[in-house]
């Protein structure tokens, strides 16, 4: 699906009363897409991190590790579950004791 079709489908869903997890972020992204489609070449849309394990998120992304990035919630996952990397690490450590 093309990005503009996706945005238009979200706008239609919003008009029908559907809610989104992060509506303000959706609106911000839509405004930036409008600017880009009108010829802007720079965006001021921030890249958001939840900062629960900020350093590990950066390491996961910089190393292109899908597993580390998912465990630190830096990228999404198919089940949309939130992971706790510290709990995961503690469980792995317990198994080796």
Buried (B, 14 or more C-beta within 10 A) or exposed (E): EEEEEEBEEBEEEBEEEEEEEEEEEBBBBBEBBEBBEEEEEEEEEEEEBEEBBEEBBBBBBEEEBEEBBBBBBBEEEEEEEEBBBEEEEEEEEEEEE
